[in-house]
Amino acid sequence: MAQYLMSVLHDSDALATDEEMAAIDVFNDQLRADGHWVFAGGLAGPDASTVVDGRHGEAMITDGPFLESKEHVIGFWIVEAADLDVALRLAAQGSKHCNRRIELRPFLG
């Protein structure tokens, strides 16, 4: 089984509604029941982010996201799937349940 990162993309600072959270809980339960669950989490908005760049000696620390973008990652799932087709199906279900776009990326290796 390969692992995939399903990033939840959002274009505002608004958190999920109670109805969306209930649908996400149903999806999470289904991922667990079907053996796809590895880990998931929600993230604070981009205004709470800090960028750390330690590539050139002393680390440079700046507030805010590293990209200027309308969309940002607001949450994620790490899932296991037998192949890309299964992972795409899970991403489509996740998108429907959380009412957000999903970016799907396989882990290397």
N, CA, C and O atoms as a GROMACS GRO file, in nm:
protein
  436
    1MET      N    1   0.084  -0.119   0.000
    1MET     CA    2   0.000   0.000   0.000
    1MET      C    3   0.089   0.125   0.000
    1MET      O    4   0.185   0.133   0.076
    2ALA      N    5   0.056   0.219  -0.084
    2ALA     CA    6   0.127   0.346  -0.090
    2ALA      C    7   0.057   0.447   0.000
    2ALA      O    8  -0.063   0.436   0.028
    3GLN      N    9   0.132   0.546   0.046
    3GLN     CA   10   0.073   0.653   0.126
    3GLN      C   11   0.061   0.779   0.042
    3GLN      O   12   0.146   0.807  -0.042
    4TYR      N   13  -0.046   0.853   0.066
    4TYR     CA   14  -0.076   0.976  -0.007
    4TYR      C   15  -0.111   1.086   0.093
    4TYR      O   16  -0.171   1.062   0.197
    5LEU      N   17  -0.072   1.208   0.057
    5LEU     CA   18  -0.111   1.327   0.131
    5LEU      C   19  -0.227   1.391   0.058
    5LEU      O   20  -0.216   1.425  -0.060
    6MET      N   21  -0.338   1.407   0.126
    6MET     CA   22  -0.454   1.478   0.072
    6MET      C   23  -0.462   1.612   0.145
    6MET      O   24  -0.507   1.619   0.259
    7SER      N   25  -0.418   1.719   0.078
    7SER     CA   26  -0.419   1.852   0.137
    7SER      C   27  -0.553   1.919   0.108
    7SER      O   28  -0.599   1.920  -0.006
    8VAL      N   29  -0.614   1.976   0.211
    8VAL     CA   30  -0.741   2.046   0.196
    8VAL      C   31  -0.710   2.192   0.166
    8VAL      O   32  -0.646   2.260   0.246
    9LEU      N   33  -0.756   2.240   0.051
    9LEU     CA   34  -0.730   2.378   0.008
    9LEU      C   35  -0.852   2.464   0.035
    9LEU      O   36  -0.966   2.423   0.013
   10HIS      N   37  -0.826   2.586   0.083
   10HIS     CA   38  -0.935   2.677   0.116
   10HIS      C   39  -0.893   2.818   0.081
   10HIS      O   40  -0.774   2.850   0.081
   11ASP      N   41  -0.990   2.903   0.051
   11ASP     CA   42  -0.958   3.039   0.008
   11ASP      C   43  -1.009   3.148   0.102
   11ASP      O   44  -1.021   3.264   0.063
   12SER      N   45  -1.037   3.110   0.226
   12SER     CA   46  -1.076   3.210   0.326
   12SER      C   47  -1.029   3.163   0.463
   12SER      O   48  -0.981   3.051   0.479
   13ASP      N   49  -1.044   3.248   0.562
   13ASP     CA   50  -1.007   3.213   0.699
   13ASP      C   51  -1.121   3.145   0.774
   13ASP      O   52  -1.105   3.107   0.890
   14ALA      N   53  -1.236   3.130   0.708
   14ALA     CA   54  -1.352   3.069   0.772
   14ALA      C   55  -1.326   2.921   0.800
   14ALA      O   56  -1.277   2.848   0.713
   15LEU      N   57  -1.358   2.879   0.920
   15LEU     CA   58  -1.344   2.738   0.957
   15LEU      C   59  -1.464   2.660   0.906
   15LEU      O   60  -1.563   2.719   0.861
   16ALA      N   61  -1.455   2.530   0.912
   16ALA     CA   62  -1.564   2.444   0.868
   16ALA      C   63  -1.689   2.471   0.953
   16ALA      O   64  -1.680   2.498   1.072
   17THR      N   65  -1.803   2.463   0.888
   17THR     CA   66  -1.930   2.477   0.959
   17THR      C   67  -1.954   2.350   1.042
   17THR      O   68  -1.885   2.250   1.024
   18ASP      N   69  -2.052   2.356   1.130
   18ASP     CA   70  -2.087   2.236   1.208
   18ASP      C   71  -2.128   2.121   1.116
   18ASP      O   72  -2.094   2.006   1.142
   19GLU      N   73  -2.201   2.153   1.010
   19GLU     CA   74  -2.245   2.051   0.914
   19GLU      C   75  -2.124   1.991   0.842
   19GLU      O   76  -2.118   1.870   0.823
   20GLU      N   77  -2.029   2.075   0.802
   20GLU     CA   78  -1.908   2.025   0.736
   20GLU      C   79  -1.826   1.939   0.832
   20GLU      O   80  -1.773   1.836   0.792
   21MET      N   81  -1.814   1.982   0.957
   21MET     CA   82  -1.739   1.903   1.056
   21MET      C   83  -1.803   1.766   1.077
   21MET      O   84  -1.733   1.666   1.091
   22ALA      N   85  -1.935   1.761   1.080
   22ALA     CA   86  -2.005   1.633   1.096
   22ALA      C   87  -1.977   1.542   0.977
   22ALA      O   88  -1.956   1.422   0.993
   23ALA      N   89  -1.976   1.599   0.856
   23ALA     CA   90  -1.948   1.520   0.735
   23ALA      C   91  -1.802   1.472   0.735
   23ALA      O   92  -1.775   1.359   0.694
   24ILE      N   93  -1.710   1.556   0.782
   24ILE     CA   94  -1.569   1.516   0.791
   24ILE      C   95  -1.554   1.401   0.890
   24ILE      O   96  -1.479   1.307   0.865
   25ASP      N   97  -1.624   1.408   1.003
   25ASP     CA   98  -1.619   1.299   1.101
   25ASP      C   99  -1.668   1.168   1.040
   25ASP      O  100  -1.610   1.062   1.067
   26VAL      N  101  -1.774   1.173   0.960
   26VAL     CA  102  -1.824   1.053   0.893
   26VAL      C  103  -1.718   0.998   0.798
   26VAL      O  104  -1.694   0.878   0.794
   27PHE      N  105  -1.654   1.087   0.721
   27PHE     CA  106  -1.548   1.045   0.629
   27PHE      C  107  -1.431   0.984   0.704
   27PHE      O  108  -1.379   0.880   0.664
   28ASN      N  109  -1.389   1.048   0.814
   28ASN     CA  110  -1.279   0.994   0.895
   28ASN      C  111  -1.312   0.854   0.946
   28ASN      O  112  -1.228   0.764   0.941
   29ASP      N  113  -1.433   0.836   0.995
   29ASP     CA  114  -1.476   0.704   1.044
   29ASP      C  115  -1.471   0.600   0.932
   29ASP      O  116  -1.432   0.486   0.955
   30GLN      N  117  -1.511   0.640   0.811
   30GLN     CA  118  -1.509   0.547   0.698
   30GLN      C  119  -1.366   0.512   0.658
   30GLN      O  120  -1.337   0.397   0.625
   31LEU      N  121  -1.275   0.612   0.660
   31LEU     CA  122  -1.134   0.584   0.631
   31LEU      C  123  -1.078   0.482   0.730
   31LEU      O  124  -1.007   0.389   0.690
   32ARG      N  125  -1.111   0.499   0.858
   32ARG     CA  126  -1.064   0.403   0.960
   32ARG      C  127  -1.122   0.264   0.934
   32ARG      O  128  -1.050   0.164   0.936
   33ALA      N  129  -1.252   0.258   0.910
   33ALA     CA  130  -1.320   0.130   0.891
   33ALA      C  131  -1.266   0.055   0.770
   33ALA      O  132  -1.260  -0.068   0.770
   34ASP      N  133  -1.228   0.128   0.665
   34ASP     CA  134  -1.180   0.066   0.542
   34ASP      C  135  -1.029   0.044   0.539
   34ASP      O  136  -0.976  -0.007   0.441
   35GLY      N  137  -0.959   0.082   0.647
   35GLY     CA  138  -0.816   0.058   0.656
   35GLY      C  139  -0.729   0.158   0.581
   35GLY      O  140  -0.612   0.130   0.556
   36HIS      N  141  -0.784   0.274   0.544
   36HIS     CA  142  -0.708   0.375   0.472
   36HIS      C  143  -0.646   0.480   0.564
   36HIS      O  144  -0.553   0.550   0.525
   37TRP      N  145  -0.696   0.491   0.686
   37TRP     CA  146  -0.655   0.596   0.780
   37TRP      C  147  -0.510   0.580   0.823
   37TRP      O  148  -0.469   0.471   0.863
   38VAL      N  149  -0.432   0.688   0.816
   38VAL     CA  150  -0.300   0.695   0.877
   38VAL      C  151  -0.300   0.808   0.978
   38VAL      O  152  -0.267   0.787   1.095
   39PHE      N  153  -0.336   0.930   0.934
   39PHE     CA  154  -0.334   1.047   1.022
   39PHE      C  155  -0.407   1.160   0.953
   39PHE      O  156  -0.413   1.164   0.830
   40ALA      N  157  -0.462   1.252   1.030
   40ALA     CA  158  -0.526   1.371   0.974
   40ALA      C  159  -0.516   1.485   1.074
   40ALA      O  160  -0.495   1.462   1.193
   41GLY      N  161  -0.532   1.606   1.024
   41GLY     CA  162  -0.530   1.721   1.114
   41GLY      C  163  -0.576   1.847   1.045
   41GLY      O  164  -0.568   1.859   0.922
   42GLY      N  165  -0.624   1.939   1.125
   42GLY     CA  166  -0.658   2.072   1.076
   42GLY      C  167  -0.547   2.169   1.112
   42GLY      O  168  -0.474   2.148   1.209
   43LEU      N  169  -0.533   2.274   1.034
   43LEU     CA  170  -0.427   2.371   1.054
   43LEU      C  171  -0.484   2.509   1.081
   43LEU      O  172  -0.591   2.544   1.032
   44ALA      N  173  -0.410   2.588   1.159
   44ALA     CA  174  -0.445   2.728   1.178
   44ALA      C  175  -0.428   2.801   1.044
   44ALA      O  176  -0.362   2.749   0.954
   45GLY      N  177  -0.485   2.918   1.032
   45GLY     CA  178  -0.476   2.996   0.910
   45GLY      C  179  -0.335   3.041   0.880
   45GLY      O  180  -0.248   3.035   0.967
   46PRO      N  181  -0.311   3.087   0.758
   46PRO     CA  182  -0.177   3.127   0.717
   46PRO      C  183  -0.121   3.244   0.798
   46PRO      O  184   0.001   3.260   0.805
   47ASP      N  185  -0.206   3.323   0.859
   47ASP     CA  186  -0.157   3.434   0.942
   47ASP      C  187  -0.086   3.383   1.068
   47ASP      O  188  -0.015   3.460   1.132
   48ALA      N  189  -0.105   3.257   1.103
   48ALA     CA  190  -0.038   3.199   1.220
   48ALA      C  191   0.091   3.127   1.183
   48ALA      O  192   0.157   3.069   1.269
   49SER      N  193   0.129   3.131   1.054
   49SER     CA  194   0.246   3.056   1.010
   49SER      C  195   0.375   3.136   1.029
   49SER      O  196   0.374   3.259   1.035
   50THR      N  197   0.484   3.063   1.038
   50THR     CA  198   0.619   3.120   1.046
   50THR      C  199   0.706   3.044   0.947
   50THR      O  200   0.704   2.921   0.942
   51VAL      N  201   0.782   3.118   0.869
   51VAL     CA  202   0.873   3.056   0.773
   51VAL      C  203   1.014   3.062   0.830
   51VAL      O  204   1.061   3.168   0.872
   52VAL      N  205   1.081   2.948   0.834
   52VAL     CA  206   1.217   2.938   0.887
   52VAL      C  207   1.309   2.894   0.773
   52VAL      O  208   1.285   2.791   0.710
   53ASP      N  209   1.413   2.973   0.746
   53ASP     CA  210   1.510   2.941   0.641
   53ASP      C  211   1.648   2.933   0.703
   53ASP      O  212   1.711   3.035   0.731
   54GLY      N  213   1.696   2.810   0.724
   54GLY     CA  214   1.827   2.789   0.784
   54GLY      C  215   1.930   2.740   0.685
   54GLY      O  216   2.030   2.680   0.724
   55ARG      N  217   1.906   2.764   0.557
   55ARG     CA  218   1.995   2.711   0.454
   55ARG      C  219   2.130   2.780   0.448
   55ARG      O  220   2.227   2.718   0.403
   56HIS      N  221   2.140   2.904   0.491
   56HIS     CA  222   2.263   2.982   0.471
   56HIS      C  223   2.315   3.036   0.603
   56HIS      O  224   2.323   3.157   0.622
   57GLY      N  225   2.351   2.946   0.694
   57GLY     CA  226   2.403   2.990   0.823
   57GLY      C  227   2.292   3.007   0.924
   57GLY      O  228   2.208   2.918   0.943
   58GLU      N  229   2.292   3.122   0.991
   58GLU     CA  230   2.191   3.148   1.094
   58GLU      C  231   2.051   3.151   1.034
   58GLU      O  232   2.029   3.209   0.927
   59ALA      N  233   1.958   3.089   1.102
   59ALA     CA  234   1.821   3.079   1.051
   59ALA      C  235   1.755   3.216   1.043
   59ALA      O  236   1.766   3.298   1.135
   60MET      N  237   1.686   3.240   0.930
   60MET     CA  238   1.605   3.359   0.912
   60MET      C  239   1.461   3.320   0.940
   60MET      O  240   1.410   3.223   0.884
   61ILE      N  241   1.396   3.394   1.026
   61ILE     CA  242   1.259   3.363   1.067
   61ILE      C  243   1.170   3.480   1.029
   61ILE      O  244   1.196   3.594   1.068
   62THR      N  245   1.064   3.451   0.953
   62THR     CA  246   0.969   3.556   0.913
   62THR      C  247   0.828   3.508   0.939
   62THR      O  248   0.798   3.390   0.928
   63ASP      N  249   0.743   3.602   0.973
   63ASP     CA  250   0.601   3.571   0.996
   63ASP      C  251   0.529   3.556   0.864
   63ASP      O  252   0.566   3.616   0.763
   64GLY      N  253   0.425   3.475   0.866
   64GLY     CA  254   0.338   3.464   0.751
   64GLY      C  255   0.375   3.353   0.657
   64GLY      O  256   0.480   3.290   0.670
   65PRO      N  257   0.287   3.328   0.560
   65PRO     CA  258   0.310   3.220   0.466
   65PRO      C  259   0.425   3.253   0.371
   65PRO      O  260   0.458   3.369   0.349
   66PHE      N  261   0.485   3.149   0.316
   66PHE     CA  262   0.596   3.169   0.223
   66PHE      C  263   0.549   3.205   0.084
   66PHE      O  264   0.629   3.251   0.002
   67LEU      N  265   0.422   3.187   0.055
   67LEU     CA  266   0.366   3.222  -0.075
   67LEU      C  267   0.254   3.323  -0.058
   67LEU      O  268   0.179   3.320   0.040
   68GLU      N  269   0.243   3.411  -0.152
   68GLU     CA  270   0.127   3.498  -0.158
   68GLU      C  271   0.026   3.428  -0.248
   68GLU      O  272   0.046   3.421  -0.370
   69SER      N  273  -0.079   3.378  -0.191
   69SER     CA  274  -0.175   3.298  -0.267
   69SER      C  275  -0.313   3.315  -0.207
   69SER      O  276  -0.328   3.335  -0.087
   70LYS      N  277  -0.413   3.306  -0.292
   70LYS     CA  278  -0.550   3.312  -0.243
   70LYS      C  279  -0.585   3.186  -0.163
   70LYS      O  280  -0.651   3.194  -0.060
   71GLU      N  281  -0.538   3.071  -0.212
   71GLU     CA  282  -0.567   2.945  -0.143
   71GLU      C  283  -0.453   2.907  -0.050
   71GLU      O  284  -0.338   2.943  -0.073
   72HIS      N  285  -0.488   2.834   0.054
   72HIS     CA  286  -0.389   2.782   0.147
   72HIS      C  287  -0.435   2.647   0.199
   72HIS      O  288  -0.553   2.612   0.190
   73VAL      N  289  -0.341   2.571   0.253
   73VAL     CA  290  -0.373   2.441   0.311
   73VAL      C  291  -0.432   2.464   0.450
   73VAL      O  292  -0.369   2.527   0.535
   74ILE      N  293  -0.553   2.413   0.471
   74ILE     CA  294  -0.620   2.432   0.600
   74ILE      C  295  -0.630   2.302   0.678
   74ILE      O  296  -0.667   2.302   0.795
   75GLY      N  297  -0.598   2.191   0.613
   75GLY     CA  298  -0.602   2.062   0.679
   75GLY      C  299  -0.547   1.956   0.586
   75GLY      O  300  -0.512   1.984   0.472
   76PHE      N  301  -0.540   1.833   0.636
   76PHE     CA  302  -0.482   1.726   0.555
   76PHE      C  303  -0.523   1.590   0.609
   76PHE      O  304  -0.561   1.575   0.725
   77TRP      N  305  -0.513   1.494   0.521
   77TRP     CA  306  -0.521   1.353   0.557
   77TRP      C  307  -0.397   1.285   0.501
   77TRP      O  308  -0.350   1.320   0.393
   78ILE      N  309  -0.345   1.189   0.572
   78ILE     CA  310  -0.248   1.095   0.518
   78ILE      C  311  -0.320   0.962   0.514
   78ILE      O  312  -0.366   0.912   0.617
   79VAL      N  313  -0.329   0.905   0.395
   79VAL     CA  314  -0.404   0.781   0.377
   79VAL      C  315  -0.316   0.677   0.309
   79VAL      O  316  -0.215   0.709   0.246
   80GLU      N  317  -0.356   0.552   0.324
   80GLU     CA  318  -0.294   0.442   0.252
   80GLU      C  319  -0.393   0.391   0.149
   80GLU      O  320  -0.511   0.376   0.178
   81ALA      N  321  -0.342   0.366   0.027
   81ALA     CA  322  -0.428   0.317  -0.080
   81ALA      C  323  -0.349   0.219  -0.166
   81ALA      O  324  -0.227   0.232  -0.182
   82ALA      N  325  -0.419   0.124  -0.219
   82ALA     CA  326  -0.354   0.021  -0.300
   82ALA      C  327  -0.293   0.078  -0.428
   82ALA      O  328  -0.192   0.027  -0.476
   83ASP      N  329  -0.354   0.184  -0.483
   83ASP     CA  330  -0.304   0.244  -0.606
   83ASP      C  331  -0.362   0.384  -0.622
   83ASP      O  332  -0.442   0.430  -0.540
   84LEU      N  333  -0.319   0.452  -0.728
   84LEU     CA  334  -0.361   0.590  -0.751
   84LEU      C  335  -0.511   0.601  -0.771
   84LEU      O  336  -0.572   0.698  -0.726
   85ASP      N  337  -0.572   0.503  -0.837
   85ASP     CA  338  -0.717   0.509  -0.859
   85ASP      C  339  -0.793   0.511  -0.727
   85ASP      O  340  -0.890   0.585  -0.712
   86VAL      N  341  -0.750   0.429  -0.632
   86VAL     CA  342  -0.815   0.427  -0.500
   86VAL      C  343  -0.791   0.560  -0.430
   86VAL      O  344  -0.883   0.615  -0.369
   87ALA      N  345  -0.669   0.612  -0.437
   87ALA     CA  346  -0.637   0.739  -0.372
   87ALA      C  347  -0.720   0.853  -0.433
   87ALA      O  348  -0.767   0.940  -0.360
   88LEU      N  349  -0.738   0.853  -0.564
   88LEU     CA  350  -0.820   0.955  -0.629
   88LEU      C  351  -0.965   0.947  -0.583
   88LEU      O  352  -1.031   1.049  -0.561
   89ARG      N  353  -1.015   0.824  -0.567
   89ARG     CA  354  -1.153   0.806  -0.517
   89ARG      C  355  -1.166   0.860  -0.375
   89ARG      O  356  -1.264   0.925  -0.342
   90LEU      N  357  -1.066   0.832  -0.291
   90LEU     CA  358  -1.067   0.884  -0.154
   90LEU      C  359  -1.061   1.036  -0.154
   90LEU      O  360  -1.131   1.101  -0.075
   91ALA      N  361  -0.978   1.094  -0.240
   91ALA     CA  362  -0.967   1.240  -0.247
   91ALA      C  363  -1.100   1.302  -0.290
   91ALA      O  364  -1.140   1.406  -0.238
   92ALA      N  365  -1.167   1.239  -0.385
   92ALA     CA  366  -1.298   1.290  -0.430
   92ALA      C  367  -1.400   1.284  -0.316
   92ALA      O  368  -1.478   1.376  -0.297
   93GLN      N  369  -1.398   1.174  -0.239
   93GLN     CA  370  -1.488   1.163  -0.125
   93GLN      C  371  -1.454   1.267  -0.019
   93GLN      O  372  -1.543   1.329   0.039
   94GLY      N  373  -1.323   1.285   0.007
   94GLY     CA  374  -1.281   1.386   0.105
   94GLY      C  375  -1.324   1.525   0.065
   94GLY      O  376  -1.369   1.603   0.149
   95SER      N  377  -1.310   1.557  -0.064
   95SER     CA  378  -1.351   1.687  -0.115
   95SER      C  379  -1.501   1.709  -0.093
   95SER      O  380  -1.543   1.817  -0.052
   96LYS      N  381  -1.579   1.608  -0.122
   96LYS     CA  382  -1.723   1.618  -0.104
   96LYS      C  383  -1.758   1.638   0.044
   96LYS      O  384  -1.841   1.722   0.077
   97HIS      N  385  -1.695   1.560   0.132
   97HIS     CA  386  -1.728   1.567   0.274
   97HIS      C  387  -1.685   1.698   0.339
   97HIS      O  388  -1.757   1.752   0.424
   98CYS      N  389  -1.569   1.751   0.302
   98CYS     CA  390  -1.524   1.875   0.367
   98CYS      C  391  -1.564   2.000   0.290
   98CYS      O  392  -1.545   2.111   0.338
   99ASN      N  393  -1.620   1.981   0.170
   99ASN     CA  394  -1.667   2.093   0.089
   99ASN      C  395  -1.552   2.187   0.050
   99ASN      O  396  -1.569   2.309   0.047
  100ARG      N  397  -1.437   2.128   0.021
  100ARG     CA  398  -1.317   2.203  -0.019
  100ARG      C  399  -1.246   2.125  -0.129
  100ARG      O  400  -1.272   2.006  -0.148
  101ARG      N  401  -1.159   2.192  -0.201
  101ARG     CA  402  -1.076   2.123  -0.300
  101ARG      C  403  -0.967   2.045  -0.228
  101ARG      O  404  -0.924   2.083  -0.119
  102ILE      N  405  -0.922   1.936  -0.291
  102ILE     CA  406  -0.817   1.850  -0.234
  102ILE      C  407  -0.702   1.840  -0.334
  102ILE      O  408  -0.724   1.817  -0.452
  103GLU      N  409  -0.579   1.858  -0.285
  103GLU     CA  410  -0.462   1.827  -0.364
  103GLU      C  411  -0.410   1.693  -0.317
  103GLU      O  412  -0.383   1.674  -0.198
  104LEU      N  413  -0.395   1.599  -0.410
  104LEU     CA  414  -0.348   1.464  -0.378
  104LEU      C  415  -0.204   1.448  -0.425
  104LEU      O  416  -0.172   1.478  -0.540
  105ARG      N  417  -0.116   1.402  -0.334
  105ARG     CA  418   0.024   1.380  -0.370
  105ARG      C  419   0.074   1.252  -0.304
  105ARG      O  420   0.051   1.230  -0.185
  106PRO      N  421   0.141   1.166  -0.382
  106PRO     CA  422   0.197   1.045  -0.322
  106PRO      C  423   0.325   1.077  -0.247
  106PRO      O  424   0.399   1.169  -0.284
  107PHE      N  425   0.352   1.001  -0.141
  107PHE     CA  426   0.482   1.009  -0.073
  107PHE      C  427   0.584   0.939  -0.161
  107PHE      O  428   0.551   0.843  -0.231
  108LEU      N  429   0.707   0.985  -0.158
  108LEU     CA  430   0.814   0.920  -0.231
  108LEU      C  431   0.849   0.786  -0.165
  108LEU      O  432   0.836   0.770  -0.043
  109GLY      N  433   0.894   0.693  -0.247
  109GLY     CA  434   0.940   0.566  -0.192
  109GLY      C  435   0.831   0.471  -0.183
  109GLY      O  436   0.850   0.358  -0.139
   0.00000   0.00000   0.00000
